[in-house]
Amino acid sequence: PLEEVIKHTDELKNIYGSDHKEKALKLIGDMLFAVSSVARRLGVDCEEALQKSSDNFVNIFAAAEEMITADGKEIKNLSKDELLIYFEKAKN
């Protein structure tokens, strides 16, 4: 199953940024299935893992928002690159 995750990741890299929605839909579905198989083999509950990841994202987003506000800026006025800088700072 881990090899399948890697294979699908490589295939996604090849179509990333293109207009291959149906191909992406199939690959992502296949990848999710493969990841769930890896998780099962490792004894990891997929829902719990997704919830922890989601909670982590919310915490990072909140920390980035606080930094943006502390700098006297508004999130809606930042470029994508500026937002990414704040997100990287919030991760650390």
Secondary structure, DSSP 4 states (H G I P E B T S, - for coil): -HHHHHHHHHHHHHHTTSS-HHHHHHHHHHHHHHHHHHHHHHT--HHHHHHHHHHHHHHHHHHHHHHHHHTT--GGGS-HHHHHHHHHHHH-
